[in-house]
Amino acid sequence: MIVRIATLADLNVCLTLDRASVTDHVWQMKVDESESEVGVTFHVVRLPRTMRAEYPRGSDELIENWQQQAGFLVAEVDGEVRGYIDVQLQPWQGMGWVANLVVEPAYRRRGIAAALIRHAGQWARGQSLQGMVVEATTKNYPAICLYQKLGFRFCGFNDHYYTNQDIALFFVQMSRK
């Protein structure tokens, strides 16, 4: 596998990849409110059957992000682009924000996403960033598990983040010195 900066031709391939996820678990949110306290908890729920969760972002945003020429990397396997990661600079936070991470379904669970995240982390350190933030919907349990396995820690959520009304979960990993 080769991980490298994306070209325009790569972007066109990235736009054709199936970005949906498949899961049999979700993070379910529970909110408890009183006059003096708000409590929010998430717990993992096994679904009665496997579900397909559509990707929460449109292709237009991916094109705009690529045009910024920031940290847009692709993973090549056997000479073909099989995945990509799109890291946006947030210099005022000292962070790289992973806006998109996609691996072609037939190539998932083979270490491609982990390699993309590692290379993006190296790129972020090269930009003098202190860490990276990744996001996932509560329905993208495979991504959540990957982020936790790679040492990312839950740091927040936004229940009005995506236009499709999915809840966004945020995870952070600070750079090791």
C-alpha positions as a printed NumPy array, in Angstrom:
array([[  0.   ,   0.   ,   0.   ],
       [  1.151,   3.519,  -0.843],
       [ -0.223,   6.609,   0.925],
       [  0.403,   9.877,  -0.903],
       [ -0.938,  13.363,  -1.614],
       [ -3.999,  13.234,  -3.887],
       [ -4.   ,  14.491,  -7.467],
       [ -6.967,  15.76 ,  -9.474],
       [ -7.294,  12.332, -11.112],
       [ -7.386,  10.774,  -7.619],
       [-10.15 ,  13.16 ,  -6.579],
       [-12.296,  11.894,  -9.45 ],
       [-11.798,   8.315,  -8.225],
       [-12.529,   9.332,  -4.622],
       [-15.849,  10.774,  -5.721],
       [-16.904,   7.347,  -7.043],
       [-16.124,   5.333,  -3.886],
       [-19.037,   4.015,  -1.829],
       [-18.885,   6.109,   1.352],
       [-21.714,   4.455,   3.299],
       [-21.024,   2.309,   6.343],
       [-22.66 ,  -0.891,   7.497],
       [-23.158,  -1.682,  11.167],
       [-25.097,  -3.722,  13.674],
       [-24.334,  -1.322,  16.575],
       [-24.907,   2.387,  17.214],
       [-24.092,   4.876,  19.956],
       [-27.438,   5.872,  21.438],
       [-27.665,   9.272,  23.152],
       [-29.695,   9.895,  26.291],
       [-30.267,  13.397,  27.664],
       [-31.414,  14.031,  31.24 ],
       [-32.34 ,  17.635,  32.01 ],
       [-33.404,  19.31 ,  35.197],
       [-33.432,  22.934,  36.322],
       [-29.87 ,  22.785,  37.581],
       [-28.254,  20.001,  35.593],
       [-27.957,  18.515,  32.141],
       [-26.592,  15.029,  31.718],
       [-25.766,  13.405,  28.395],
       [-24.712,   9.789,  28.083],
       [-23.986,   7.523,  25.153],
       [-24.21 ,   3.785,  25.238],
       [-23.636,   1.126,  22.613],
       [-26.801,  -0.574,  21.402],
       [-26.906,  -3.716,  19.295],
       [-29.417,  -3.356,  16.481],
       [-31.88 ,  -6.136,  15.631],
       [-30.426,  -6.258,  12.116],
       [-27.552,  -4.777,  10.161],
       [-28.162,  -1.31 ,   8.794],
       [-26.57 ,   0.767,   6.072],
       [-25.782,   4.347,   7.118],
       [-25.325,   6.856,   4.33 ],
       [-22.331,   9.178,   4.479],
       [-23.293,  12.511,   6.054],
       [-21.4  ,  14.787,   3.657],
       [-21.907,  15.615,   0.01 ],
       [-19.393,  15.443,  -2.824],
       [-19.284,  19.235,  -3.234],
       [-17.565,  19.623,   0.134],
       [-14.932,  17.046,  -0.826],
       [-14.138,  18.987,  -4.01 ],
       [-13.868,  22.262,  -2.056],
       [-11.571,  20.67 ,   0.511],
       [ -9.314,  19.214,  -2.196],
       [ -9.032,  22.667,  -3.8  ],
       [ -7.566,  24.005,  -0.546],
       [ -4.551,  21.746,  -1.138],
       [ -4.216,  20.907,   2.552],
       [ -3.897,  17.34 ,   3.84 ],
       [ -5.761,  15.332,   1.232],
       [ -4.148,  11.885,   1.042],
       [ -5.062,   8.726,  -0.841],
       [ -4.218,   5.075,  -0.25 ],
       [ -3.24 ,   3.079,  -3.301],
       [ -3.477,  -0.711,  -3.299],
       [ -2.278,  -2.575,  -6.383],
       [ -2.043,   0.717,  -8.275],
       [ -5.658,   1.749,  -7.567],
       [ -7.002,   4.353,  -5.13 ],
       [ -8.938,   2.439,  -2.47 ],
       [ -9.353,   5.132,   0.195],
       [ -8.72 ,   8.729,   1.188],
       [ -8.458,  11.072,   4.129],
       [ -9.119,  14.797,   4.067],
       [ -7.499,  16.814,   6.871],
       [ -8.34 ,  20.484,   7.238],
       [ -6.   ,  22.852,   9.061],
       [ -7.342,  24.502,  12.2  ],
       [ -4.223,  26.521,  13.113],
       [ -5.962,  28.634,  15.75 ],
       [ -6.678,  25.378,  17.613],
       [ -3.352,  23.798,  16.713],
       [ -5.306,  20.878,  15.297],
       [ -5.905,  18.998,  12.093],
       [ -9.577,  18.195,  11.54 ],
       [-10.323,  14.976,   9.656],
       [-13.36 ,  15.995,   7.634],
       [-13.501,  12.832,   5.489],
       [-12.122,   9.32 ,   5.834],
       [-13.334,   6.724,   3.35 ],
       [-12.158,   3.26 ,   2.334],
       [-13.775,   1.326,  -0.486],
       [-16.042,  -1.329,   1.142],
       [-14.243,  -4.359,  -0.328],
       [-10.963,  -3.081,   1.185],
       [-12.191,  -2.262,   4.697],
       [-10.722,  -3.984,   7.773],
       [ -7.338,  -4.343,   6.061],
       [ -5.471,  -1.505,   7.806],
       [ -6.   ,   1.112,   5.093],
       [ -7.916,   3.582,   7.289],
       [ -5.352,   3.166,  10.086],
       [ -2.51 ,   3.833,   7.625],
       [ -4.297,   6.917,   6.296],
       [ -4.764,   8.239,   9.843],
       [ -1.086,   7.584,  10.714],
       [  0.105,   9.411,   7.59 ],
       [ -2.333,  12.266,   8.245],
       [ -0.911,  12.506,  11.78 ],
       [  2.605,  12.763,  10.36 ],
       [  1.419,  15.427,   7.937],
       [ -0.254,  17.338,  10.812],
       [  2.948,  17.25 ,  12.896],
       [  4.815,  18.571,   9.852],
       [  2.4  ,  21.509,   9.875],
       [  3.289,  22.13 ,  13.563],
       [ -0.144,  21.   ,  14.72 ],
       [ -0.56 ,  19.565,  18.206],
       [ -3.102,  16.892,  17.364],
       [ -6.011,  15.718,  15.281],
       [ -9.774,  15.613,  15.671],
       [-11.855,  12.97 ,  13.915],
       [-15.607,  12.753,  13.67 ],
       [-18.189,  10.062,  13.08 ],
       [-21.942,   9.734,  13.193],
       [-23.44 ,   7.698,  16.014],
       [-24.352,   5.173,  13.309],
       [-20.762,   4.635,  12.129],
       [-19.776,   2.16 ,  14.816],
       [-16.883,   0.67 ,  12.797],
       [-15.241,   4.132,  12.567],
       [-15.8  ,   4.785,  16.28 ],
       [-14.108,   1.472,  17.15 ],
       [-11.191,   2.271,  14.828],
       [-10.654,   5.71 ,  16.36 ],
       [-10.687,   4.294,  19.875],
       [ -8.306,   1.496,  18.889],
       [ -5.89 ,   4.113,  17.503],
       [ -5.916,   6.051,  20.785],
       [ -8.418,   8.792,  19.995],
       [-10.54 ,   9.853,  22.977],
       [-14.156,  11.006,  22.927],
       [-14.236,  14.778,  23.403],
       [-17.751,  15.896,  22.46 ],
       [-20.756,  15.796,  20.202],
       [-23.052,  18.043,  18.202],
       [-26.615,  16.978,  17.544],
       [-27.1  ,  19.641,  14.827],
       [-23.827,  19.181,  12.937],
       [-24.764,  17.287,   9.785],
       [-27.432,  18.386,   7.318],
       [-28.979,  14.896,   7.418],
       [-29.641,  15.347,  11.187],
       [-27.213,  12.614,  12.301],
       [-25.394,  13.303,  15.555],
       [-21.66 ,  13.98 ,  15.195],
       [-19.255,  12.45 ,  17.692],
       [-15.799,  13.987,  18.056],
       [-12.608,  12.249,  19.122],
       [ -9.184,  13.808,  19.685],
       [ -5.627,  12.534,  19.677],
       [ -2.797,  14.767,  20.773],
       [  0.616,  14.355,  19.139],
       [  3.246,  12.443,  21.04 ],
       [  6.397,  14.414,  21.683]])
